[in-house]
């Protein structure tokens, strides 16, 4: 594999799992983005009536919260099931939100944006197509903000959990990677800053915690199959209850926000 090849585990066939209805139904179980993520995005907005573009908005986890701080938010996603889930989340859509069924690769921006946000989505896109497009869609001072690694921090069973995830994932080609480094090495992105957004305490019951994994790549119930999914659920339940007999998962949530300029190569 040459240094400029995209990692195989981020290929289109794996990204297609986010169209699975079972995965979309499980999305509501994911922990929320910490409020500090919104604070970091707000700090990147100019004063006045800013326009923002959200790539891969999914079920609207970030969309409705970000829309409160911009004049217009164009939110795109290639999955009809995801956009349906977003509309179910908030049936009366604020007037400043425009949902668009489109991939980032085929979407044609109209006008300029002061901010483009990609929250846990940019890794699935074809960077050589999307990033140059954003370079033309952003204003001169506009920024791309990448939200990464939303999740729990230092739960005591994480080492054993990693073993279970590796065993049961349908994405056996996964390899650790750094998205920002991948984009930077390709000359597509120049980082200007980053922050760690933290929510000190959050709680989930064990059933919701288990279901949240089925909203991840590699754990769509439709692709795991009933037997494998049931075995995975039972193993995670046993692991969690060995540490938290009351069945309540609690702790700190965190995410990273990295922002910078986009390059057209």
C-alpha positions in Angstrom: 0.0 0.0 0.0 1.4 3.4 -1.0 1.5 6.2 1.7 -1.3 8.0 -0.2 -3.7 5.0 -0.4 -6.7 5.3 1.9 -6.7 2.7 4.7 -8.7 -0.3 3.5 -10.9 -0.5 6.6 -12.3 2.9 5.7 -13.6 1.7 2.3 -17.0 2.3 0.8 -18.2 -1.2 1.5 -17.7 -0.7 5.3 -19.2 2.8 5.1 -22.3 1.3 3.6 -23.2 -0.2 7.0 -24.5 3.2 8.0 -27.5 2.7 5.7 -28.5 -0.5 7.6 -31.8 0.1 9.4 -30.7 -1.9 12.4 -27.6 0.3 12.8 -29.7 3.5 12.4 -32.2 2.3 15.0 -29.3 1.8 17.5 -27.9 5.3 16.9 -30.1 6.8 19.7 -28.1 4.7 22.2 -24.8 6.4 21.5 -23.7 8.8 24.2 -24.2 12.5 23.3 -21.5 14.9 22.3 -20.3 16.9 25.3 -21.6 20.5 25.5 -18.0 21.6 25.2 -18.0 20.4 21.6 -20.7 23.0 20.8 -18.7 25.6 22.7 -15.6 24.8 20.6 -17.6 25.1 17.3 -19.2 28.4 18.4 -15.8 29.8 19.0 -14.9 29.2 15.4 -18.0 31.2 14.1 -17.6 34.8 13.2 -20.0 37.3 14.8 -23.1 37.8 12.8 -25.1 35.6 10.5 -22.9 32.6 9.8 -23.6 29.8 7.4 -22.4 26.3 8.3 -22.3 23.0 6.4 -22.4 19.6 8.2 -21.0 16.6 6.4 -22.5 13.3 7.4 -25.1 14.7 9.8 -26.5 11.2 10.5 -29.5 11.2 12.8 -28.9 14.8 13.9 -26.9 14.2 17.1 -25.0 17.5 16.5 -27.2 19.2 13.9 -30.0 20.5 16.1 -27.6 21.8 18.7 -25.3 23.6 16.3 -28.3 25.1 14.4 -29.1 27.3 17.5 -25.9 29.3 16.8 -25.9 29.8 13.0 -28.1 31.6 10.6 -28.2 28.6 8.2 -27.1 25.0 8.5 -27.0 22.8 5.5 -26.8 19.2 6.8 -26.1 16.4 4.3 -26.1 12.6 4.6 -26.1 9.8 2.0 -28.4 7.6 4.1 -32.2 7.9 3.8 -32.6 6.0 7.0 -30.3 8.4 8.9 -32.2 11.5 7.7 -35.5 9.8 8.6 -34.1 9.2 12.1 -33.2 12.9 12.3 -36.7 14.0 11.4 -38.1 11.5 14.0 -35.8 13.1 16.6 -37.3 16.5 16.0 -40.3 16.4 13.6 -40.6 20.2 13.5 -37.4 21.2 11.8 -36.1 24.7 12.6 -36.3 26.9 9.5 -32.5 27.5 9.4 -31.8 23.8 8.9 -31.8 22.3 5.4 -31.4 18.5 5.3 -30.0 17.2 2.0 -29.9 13.6 0.9 -26.5 13.5 -0.7 -23.0 12.2 -0.3 -20.2 14.7 0.4 -18.6 13.6 -2.8 -21.7 14.5 -5.0 -23.0 17.4 -3.0 -22.8 20.7 -4.9 -22.4 23.7 -2.4 -24.2 26.9 -3.2 -22.6 30.0 -1.7 -19.9 30.1 0.9 -19.7 28.7 4.4 -17.9 30.1 7.4 -17.7 26.7 9.0 -17.8 23.1 7.8 -18.3 20.4 10.5 -17.6 16.7 10.1 -18.4 14.9 13.3 -17.3 11.2 13.2 -17.9 11.1 9.5 -15.0 12.4 7.4 -13.0 9.2 7.7 -15.6 7.5 5.5 -15.4 10.0 2.7 -13.2 10.2 -0.4 -10.7 12.8 0.8 -9.2 13.6 -2.5 -12.7 14.7 -3.8 -14.2 16.2 -0.7 -11.4 18.3 0.7 -10.7 20.2 -2.5 -14.4 20.9 -2.8 -14.5 22.3 0.7 -11.5 24.6 -0.1 -13.7 26.4 -2.6 -16.9 26.3 -0.4 -15.3 27.9 2.6 -14.9 31.7 3.0 -11.4 33.1 3.2 -11.4 32.8 7.0 -13.6 29.7 7.1 -12.6 26.6 8.9 -13.1 22.9 8.7 -13.8 21.4 12.2 -13.4 17.7 12.7 -15.0 16.1 15.7 -13.4 12.8 16.8 -13.4 10.0 19.3 -16.7 10.6 21.1 -17.0 8.1 23.9 -16.4 7.0 27.4 -13.1 7.7 29.2 -11.2 5.0 31.0 -13.9 2.6 31.9 -12.3 -0.2 34.0 -13.3 -3.0 31.6 -11.8 -1.4 28.4 -8.9 -3.8 27.9 -11.2 -6.8 27.9 -13.7 -4.9 25.8 -11.1 -4.3 23.1 -10.6 -8.0 22.8 -14.3 -8.6 22.4 -14.6 -5.8 19.8 -11.7 -7.3 17.7 -13.3 -10.8 17.9 -16.8 -9.9 16.9 -16.4 -7.0 14.5 -17.3 -7.7 10.9 -14.6 -5.2 9.9 -11.6 -7.4 10.3 -9.4 -5.1 8.2 -9.5 -2.4 10.9 -6.1 -0.9 11.8 -5.5 2.1 14.2 -5.0 5.4 12.4 -5.0 9.1 12.9 -7.4 10.9 10.6 -5.8 14.3 11.0 -2.4 12.9 10.3 -3.8 11.1 7.2 -5.2 14.4 5.8 -2.1 16.4 6.7 0.3 14.0 5.0 -1.8 14.2 1.9 -1.5 18.0 1.9 -5.3 18.4 2.3 -5.5 19.9 5.7 -3.5 22.3 7.9 -4.4 22.2 11.6 -4.9 25.5 13.4 -5.9 24.2 16.8 -7.5 21.5 18.8 -9.3 21.0 22.1 -10.6 18.1 24.2 -14.2 18.4 25.1 -15.3 16.7 28.3 -18.5 16.0 30.1 -17.6 15.0 33.6 -20.4 12.6 34.3 -22.9 10.6 32.2 -24.9 7.5 32.9 -26.4 4.7 30.8 -28.1 1.4 31.8 -26.2 -1.7 30.6 -28.8 -2.5 27.9 -28.4 1.0 26.3 -24.7 0.7 26.6 -24.6 -2.6 24.8 -27.0 -1.3 22.1 -24.7 1.7 21.4 -22.1 -0.7 20.0 -24.5 -1.8 17.3 -24.5 1.8 16.0 -20.8 1.4 15.1 -19.1 0.2 12.0 -18.5 -3.6 12.2 -21.4 -4.2 14.6 -24.6 -3.7 12.5 -26.9 -6.5 13.6 -27.9 -7.1 10.0 -24.3 -8.0 9.1 -23.2 -9.7 12.3 -26.1 -12.2 12.2 -28.4 -13.0 15.1 -26.2 -15.6 16.8 -23.0 -13.5 16.7 -24.8 -10.4 17.9 -26.4 -12.3 20.8 -23.0 -13.8 21.8 -21.4 -10.4 21.7 -24.2 -8.8 23.8 -24.0 -11.6 26.4 -20.2 -11.2 26.6 -20.3 -7.5 27.0 -23.1 -7.7 29.6 -21.1 -10.2 31.7 -18.1 -8.0 31.5 -19.9 -4.8 32.6 -21.8 -6.5 35.4 -18.5 -8.0 36.8 -17.5 -4.4 37.4 -20.9 -2.7 37.9 -23.4 -5.2 39.4 -26.1 -2.6 39.5 -26.0 -2.5 35.7 -25.3 1.3 35.5 -22.5 2.5 33.4 -21.3 5.9 34.6 -18.3 8.1 34.0 -16.7 10.8 31.9 -17.4 11.4 28.3 -15.0 13.1 25.9 -14.5 14.1 22.3 -11.8 15.9 20.4 -12.3 18.9 18.1 -9.6 19.7 15.6 -9.9 22.7 13.2 -7.9 24.2 10.4 -7.7 25.2 6.8 -8.4 23.0 3.8 -6.1 22.7 0.8 -7.0 22.2 -2.8 -4.2 20.0 -4.3 
